[in-house]
Amino acid sequence: MRAVAIAKRGGPEVLELREVSTPEPAQGELLVQVQAAGVNYRDVYEREGRGVYADTPIGIAGVEGAGTVTAIGDAVSEFSPGDRVAWHASPGSYAEQVAVAADEAVLVPDGMPTELAAAVLLQGMTAHYLATSTFPVKSGDETLVHAGAGGVGRLLIQIIKLRGGRVIATTSTAEKAELARSAGADETIEYDGFSERVRELTSGVGVCVAYDAVGASTFDGSLGALRHRGLLVLYGQASGPVAPFDPERLRTRSLFITRPVLGSHTATRDELLQRAGEVLRWVADGRLEVRIAGRYPLARARQAHEDLESRRATGKLLLLP
Ligand SMILES: NC(=O)c1ccc[n+]([C@@H]2O[C@H](COP(=O)([O-])OP(=O)(O)OC[C@H]3O[C@@H](n4cnc5c(N)ncnc54)[C@H](OP(=O)(O)O)[C@@H]3O)[C@@H](O)[C@H]2O)c1
């Protein structure tokens, strides 16, 4: 079968389309014919060996996707060949076939296109936990969402609005500002001077929560945009890692900071099914709109990474094997 390998740590050019042997489903695993694989920032960090990924072994890229079960390993009772499933944490997903742990798979709802499930699972569950668990947004809460036209950003804006919050979103271009507004953002602002602008838009008070996955270039401003006892949710580092941080800086307004990951919010089968189920239901009934911004054959995985990293992407990017 064909798959996209990370030949060595580096830029998008290290992604190579290769002929490799088809995986065998081990005990507790499903073999899946991949219909769509999700392209995520995590894949970029892993390719570069950034942060916690410095020591992970390199191999086939990608962790997210959806497709049809073609075979099952021993001790699998929940799924059968022919089922359509989606997953968000199975290494080797940039491939025609992948072995997925049955514990990590969720059924794609009847009537939902398979590629739509691949497009929403990882980013949708991320937006879901950020707005419902990390900081459960309630009616009237003022929030800041960075990169509001991004994959997670647009979904996060929509979920905050479903919960009655107000959203100020940063974006880098007028076209992206329009996309953030179409997701429900109340205000869109530029990155330049965003901290001061947030204070103006909140009558000098600041926001209760700042959702920041841009990292290095926005971290200080995000802290400055918070109200007393506000929470900075640093959930990624698209612009690079944040420099070491002195906790004394939280003292000015008794601020909080957290660095959450999706894995802690899908750690049990029950929580995964509950979170994925709610996200997929919201997509199915139209409460959550998913924007697929690019579809690429496996051979163009490099281009997909370039588009994500160069800020050209305005929504989900998918590889279609
Ligand atoms: N912790 C978790 O559980 C978790 C899970 C999923 C994703 N994430 C994080 O969420 C973030 C967004 O992921 P995504 O897949 O949805 O990507 P994305 O938002 O579609 O793309 C990243 C966006 O960040 C903005 N950005 C600002 N400065 C940038 C820079 N120097 N370089 C690149 N981008 C920059 C760009 O939007 P503008 O041009 O509008 O600035 C860009 O489009 C990533 O940091 C990712 O690691 C975290």
Ligand as a Chemical Component Dictionary entry (heavy atoms), coordinates in Angstrom:
data_LIG
# 
_chem_comp.id                   LIG 
_chem_comp.type                 NON-POLYMER 
_chem_comp.pdbx_formal_charge   0 
_chem_comp.three_letter_code    LIG 
# 
loop_
_chem_comp_atom.comp_id 
_chem_comp_atom.atom_id 
_chem_comp_atom.alt_atom_id 
_chem_comp_atom.type_symbol 
_chem_comp_atom.charge 
_chem_comp_atom.model_Cartn_x 
_chem_comp_atom.model_Cartn_y 
_chem_comp_atom.model_Cartn_z 
_chem_comp_atom.pdbx_ordinal 
LIG N1  N1  N 0  -3.802 21.111 22.819 1  
LIG C1  C1  C 0  -4.655 20.468 22.052 2  
LIG O1  O1  O 0  -5.413 19.606 22.521 3  
LIG C2  C2  C 0  -4.700 20.800 20.583 4  
LIG C3  C3  C 0  -5.458 20.018 19.705 5  
LIG C4  C4  C 0  -5.547 20.423 18.362 6  
LIG C5  C5  C 0  -4.869 21.538 17.920 7  
LIG N2  N2  N 1  -4.111 22.244 18.814 8  
LIG C6  C6  C 0  -3.396 23.464 18.389 9  
LIG O2  O2  O 0  -4.327 24.365 17.840 10 
LIG C7  C7  C 0  -3.643 25.212 16.914 11 
LIG C8  C8  C 0  -4.464 25.341 15.680 12 
LIG O3  O3  O 0  -4.440 24.117 14.999 13 
LIG P1  P1  P 0  -5.195 23.975 13.614 14 
LIG O4  O4  O 0  -4.866 22.626 13.102 15 
LIG O5  O5  O -1 -6.603 24.343 13.800 16 
LIG O6  O6  O 0  -4.439 25.044 12.718 17 
LIG P2  P2  P 0  -4.972 26.431 12.135 18 
LIG O7  O7  O 0  -5.557 27.244 13.227 19 
LIG O8  O8  O 0  -5.843 26.138 10.974 20 
LIG O9  O9  O 0  -3.640 27.093 11.654 21 
LIG C9  C9  C 0  -2.847 27.839 12.548 22 
LIG C10 C10 C 0  -3.203 29.315 12.484 23 
LIG O10 O10 O 0  -2.433 29.992 13.465 24 
LIG C11 C11 C 0  -2.275 31.326 13.054 25 
LIG N3  N3  N 0  -0.882 31.759 13.239 26 
LIG C12 C12 C 0  -0.508 32.862 13.907 27 
LIG N4  N4  N 0  0.810  33.000 13.872 28 
LIG C13 C13 C 0  1.288  31.975 13.143 29 
LIG C14 C14 C 0  2.615  31.602 12.737 30 
LIG N5  N5  N 0  3.698  32.315 13.073 31 
LIG N6  N6  N 0  2.750  30.497 11.984 32 
LIG C15 C15 C 0  1.686  29.751 11.643 33 
LIG N7  N7  N 0  0.409  30.060 11.997 34 
LIG C16 C16 C 0  0.222  31.178 12.741 35 
LIG C17 C17 C 0  -2.680 31.399 11.570 36 
LIG O11 O11 O 0  -3.933 32.083 11.492 37 
LIG P3  P3  P 0  -3.877 33.672 11.171 38 
LIG O12 O12 O 0  -3.209 33.798 9.840  39 
LIG O13 O13 O 0  -5.273 34.169 11.213 40 
LIG O14 O14 O 0  -3.054 34.234 12.279 41 
LIG C18 C18 C 0  -2.822 29.961 11.165 42 
LIG O15 O15 O 0  -3.777 29.798 10.147 43 
LIG C19 C19 C 0  -2.237 24.631 16.735 44 
LIG O16 O16 O 0  -1.335 25.374 17.521 45 
LIG C20 C20 C 0  -2.381 23.238 17.302 46 
LIG O17 O17 O 0  -1.181 22.737 17.824 47 
LIG C21 C21 C 0  -4.021 21.894 20.113 48 
# 
loop_
_chem_comp_bond.comp_id 
_chem_comp_bond.atom_id_1 
_chem_comp_bond.atom_id_2 
_chem_comp_bond.value_order 
_chem_comp_bond.pdbx_ordinal 
LIG N1  C1  SING 1  
LIG C1  O1  DOUB 2  
LIG C1  C2  SING 3  
LIG C2  C3  SING 4  
LIG C2  C21 DOUB 5  
LIG C3  C4  DOUB 6  
LIG C4  C5  SING 7  
LIG C5  N2  DOUB 8  
LIG N2  C6  SING 9  
LIG N2  C21 SING 10 
LIG C6  O2  SING 11 
LIG C6  C20 SING 12 
LIG O2  C7  SING 13 
LIG C7  C8  SING 14 
LIG C7  C19 SING 15 
LIG C8  O3  SING 16 
LIG O3  P1  SING 17 
LIG P1  O4  DOUB 18 
LIG P1  O5  SING 19 
LIG P1  O6  SING 20 
LIG O6  P2  SING 21 
LIG P2  O7  DOUB 22 
LIG P2  O8  SING 23 
LIG P2  O9  SING 24 
LIG O9  C9  SING 25 
LIG C9  C10 SING 26 
LIG C10 O10 SING 27 
LIG C10 C18 SING 28 
LIG O10 C11 SING 29 
LIG C11 N3  SING 30 
LIG C11 C17 SING 31 
LIG N3  C12 SING 32 
LIG N3  C16 SING 33 
LIG C12 N4  DOUB 34 
LIG N4  C13 SING 35 
LIG C13 C14 SING 36 
LIG C13 C16 DOUB 37 
LIG C14 N5  SING 38 
LIG C14 N6  DOUB 39 
LIG N6  C15 SING 40 
LIG C15 N7  DOUB 41 
LIG N7  C16 SING 42 
LIG C17 O11 SING 43 
LIG C17 C18 SING 44 
LIG O11 P3  SING 45 
LIG P3  O12 DOUB 46 
LIG P3  O13 SING 47 
LIG P3  O14 SING 48 
LIG C18 O15 SING 49 
LIG C19 O16 SING 50 
LIG C19 C20 SING 51 
LIG C20 O17 SING 52 
# 
